[in-house]
Amino acid sequence: MIRLFNAGSLVLTLFLAGCGIRENIRPGSTLEVDNESAVLVMGLSPNYRFHLIRGPIKDNVWERPVVDVPEVNLFPNNGYLIVKLKPTAATESFSFSLIFPEKGRPYGPCQDSTAPTFDLKGGAVNYVGDLRYTFDGSSLRYEYSLDETKARTFLNTNYPGYVDSLQVKPIKLMKVKSNICDQRTITVPIFIPRR
């Protein structure tokens, strides 16, 4: 289990709440992928809202982008996140920028923490594994597992046309470079009119 630390301000959270893909692919949909697109399949529990973001990798460290605009911003459906995205380049990976437990502020990876990262291959359905989060009121932890049989059963039931294109691309745990959790002073000018 790895600890994730509290992240971001209320203003940033409100701004980002409307960004990114907001729905899973509809069950029964026809698979439409090519070299410029990929499907992500990831088991997630419990049913928190998750933000995924693409960030560069340098010296085997995932860099959380300063402009934290998520590509995916949604809740899992039947325990899985299943979305269509652009594949990753060799110099980048996806990870979670923010996770929203049932109550309280969002949490995300800070400097020198370890985060689950993953790559997506174009023209394929990419199963990256399963993450289970636990929130104790002050910290958020996760456990990672890989259950291809369970993922195939989920796809057979909900997305039968996706199973033949399934590829397993396991999550990689990577150290994070980020200054988003640093304490900052924000100055807000207040203008008082003269009488």
N, C-alpha and C positions, 0 to 999 in steps of 0.2 A: 504494500500500500504506500502511496506517495501522497504527501500533503500538498494541497493547492492553497494559495493565500488569497485573502480578500483583494479585490481589484477595482480600480476605477472610481469615478465620482458619479453622483446622481445625474448631473448634466450629460455626461458622456453616455450613461446608460439610457437615458430618455432619447437621446439622439440616435443611438444605434438600434433601438427597439424596433424600428420600422424597416431596417435594411436586410437584404439577403433573401434567399429562397425561403418562402414561408410555408410550403406544403411538401409533403412526401409525394412521390409519384403515386398516382391512383392505382389501387389494386386492379389487376386484369388488363392494365395498359400493355400495348404492343411495345416491344423493345426496339428503340431507335437510337443506335449509337454508331459512330464512325471514328476515325482516327483523331478527330477533334473534340470528341465527347466521351464521357465515361459515366458509369453508374456506380455510386457508392452504396454499399450495404454494410451497416454497422449495428450490432446489438447494443442498446443503451437502456440502462435502468438506474433509478426509477424514472418516472415520466417528468423530468425537469426540462426546461427550455435550454437549448444548446446553441452557441454561436461557433461556427467553424470559420477559420481564416487561413489563407495561404501565406506562407512566409518563407524567406530565403534560408538556406542552410549554408553556413560558413564554418569551416574547421569542425565539422560534426556537431555543430550547435544550431538549434532552430532559433531564428530571430523573430520575435513577436513584433509585427509591424507597429510603428508609432501611430499611424492612422488606422485605427482598429475598426474597419468596416467589414462586417462578416459577409461571407458568400452564402452561408447557410444560417438561418435563424428560425429554429422550429423545435417542436416536441416530437419524440419518437411515436411511431404508429405501431401498435401491437408489439412493442419492445424493440422495434428496429427503425433506424433512420435509413431511408432509401431515396436518394436524389440523383439527378443528372448534373454533372459538372464538367468543366474543362479539365483535361488531364494535367498532371503536374509535370513540370520540366525537371531535368536531372538536378537542378540547383535549388529546388524548393520542395516543401512538403506542407500538408495541411495539419492543423492542430486546433484545439479548442482555445478560443480567446476568452470566452466567458461562459459560465454555467450558472443557471439561476435556480437555486434550491427553492423549495416551496415557500419559504418565508425568508426575508432578509435580503441582504445585498448580493450582487453577483460576485462570483469567485472566478479566478483565472490564474494562469501560471506567472510567477514573478521571476526576477533575476536568479539564476542558478538553481531553480527548481527543475524537476524532471517532468516532462510532458509526453503524452502519447502522440506520436506523429505518424502520418501515413502518406503513401504515394498512390496515385491513380493512373492506371494504364488505359490509354485510349482504345475505343472499340471493344471494351470489355465491361462485365459486371464484376466489380472489385469488392470482395468480402475481406474486411480488414480485422475483424474480430469483435469481441464483446467487452464493454466496459460497464462495471457496476459501481455506482457512486454511493457513498454514505456521508451524511451531513450530521454532525453532532451539535450544531448550534453555533460553533465558532470556527470549525475547519471542515474542509471537504476532502475526502480521500477516495481513491479509486482502486479497483482490482481489474486486471486484464485477463481474459481467457480467449481461447480459439475453439469454436465448436462448429466445424464445417457441416456436420450432419444436421444440426439444428437449423443453421442458415439455409441449407438446401430444402429442408422441410417447410420452412417459412416461405421460401420462394415458390416451391411447388404448389402450396396452398393459395398464395396471393398473387404471384407473378410467374405463372408456369412457363412463359416464353423466355424467361431470363436464365433459367437453370443451365442450359447448354453453354452459355457465355460466361459462366461463373469462374473467376480466378481468385485464388487465395493470395492476398498481399498483406501479410501480418504487420500489425502496428509495431513501430520502433520507438523505444523510449529514448528521448534525447534531452540533453541539458538545454535550458532556455536562456536566451539573452533578451532582457527587457528592462526598460526603466519605467514602465507604466505604473508600477506599484510604489515608486518612490514618493515620499512626502513632498508636496508642492504647496507653495503659497500662491493663491490666485488673487489678484487685485482687481476689484470691480469698481470703476469710477462712479461716484454718485454726485449728480449735479443738483445743487440747491439754488433755485432761482432767487435773485435779489428782489427785495421789496421796494 
